[in-house]
């Protein structure tokens, strides 16, 4: 599935990313349940969709892609952390 997303250039959904984080034993979301992660991610995604700041939207999409494509140990090490958009 990751390979297909890369080929198509699609950004993974909040559901896909949060499911991945839960599978990684909640790396980066230690205090959130899967549902809380999805709700928070979706709210942040919807907010950025309303804004005209395409850089933030692009950075958020890049963060989602990074989280989805990275190994759990890399996520724990902060490889996808982006201070400007980290929120969920």
Legacy VTK file of the C-alpha trace (Angstrom):
# vtk DataFile Version 3.0
C-alpha trace
ASCII
DATASET POLYDATA
POINTS 88 float
0.000 0.000 0.000
2.822 2.439 0.814
4.350 1.752 -2.602
1.023 2.513 -4.282
0.693 5.811 -2.391
4.185 6.831 -3.455
3.507 6.030 -7.107
0.206 7.887 -7.152
1.532 10.789 -5.090
-1.386 10.520 -2.699
-1.191 11.750 0.857
-2.215 9.093 3.365
-5.344 9.806 5.370
-5.433 10.635 9.062
-6.993 7.210 9.645
-4.089 5.481 7.894
-1.462 7.512 9.753
-3.079 7.074 13.168
-3.518 3.342 12.579
0.200 3.198 11.744
1.094 5.107 14.926
-1.026 2.743 17.008
0.676 -0.218 15.319
3.989 1.408 16.307
2.763 1.362 19.893
1.686 5.002 19.681
5.032 6.545 18.776
4.401 10.252 19.060
0.857 9.804 20.387
1.518 8.185 23.762
-1.297 10.070 25.435
-3.890 9.570 22.698
-6.165 6.751 21.732
-6.549 5.889 18.064
-9.861 7.754 17.925
-8.374 10.856 19.593
-5.458 10.811 17.147
-7.805 10.556 14.167
-10.070 13.309 15.498
-7.172 15.664 16.174
-5.477 14.954 12.846
-8.711 15.442 10.920
-9.432 18.731 12.715
-5.932 19.982 11.882
-6.306 18.825 8.266
-9.671 20.581 7.945
-8.257 23.783 9.431
-5.342 23.840 6.987
-7.775 23.197 4.113
-9.616 26.400 5.072
-6.452 28.495 5.087
-4.842 29.987 2.027
-1.369 29.129 3.365
-0.390 26.386 0.948
3.006 25.968 2.623
1.351 24.771 5.851
-0.951 22.449 3.926
1.981 21.034 1.973
4.039 20.639 5.157
1.159 18.834 6.871
0.757 16.486 3.896
4.511 15.854 3.926
4.348 15.050 7.641
1.503 12.574 7.091
3.441 10.912 4.275
6.597 10.738 6.371
4.770 9.203 9.331
3.065 6.657 7.108
6.212 5.676 5.201
8.742 5.650 8.079
9.795 2.824 10.336
8.509 2.976 13.913
12.006 3.514 15.283
12.523 6.462 12.927
9.231 8.005 14.020
10.258 7.609 17.650
13.567 9.321 16.833
11.642 12.306 15.462
12.443 11.944 11.774
9.010 13.335 10.801
8.751 16.049 13.428
7.965 19.449 11.927
7.479 22.126 14.586
5.356 24.295 12.268
2.672 21.665 11.774
3.029 19.138 14.590
-0.281 19.121 16.341
-1.910 15.736 16.571
LINES 1 89
88 0 1 2 3 4 5 6 7 8 9 10 11 12 13 14 15 16 17 18 19 20 21 22 23 24 25 26 27 28 29 30 31 32 33 34 35 36 37 38 39 40 41 42 43 44 45 46 47 48 49 50 51 52 53 54 55 56 57 58 59 60 61 62 63 64 65 66 67 68 69 70 71 72 73 74 75 76 77 78 79 80 81 82 83 84 85 86 87
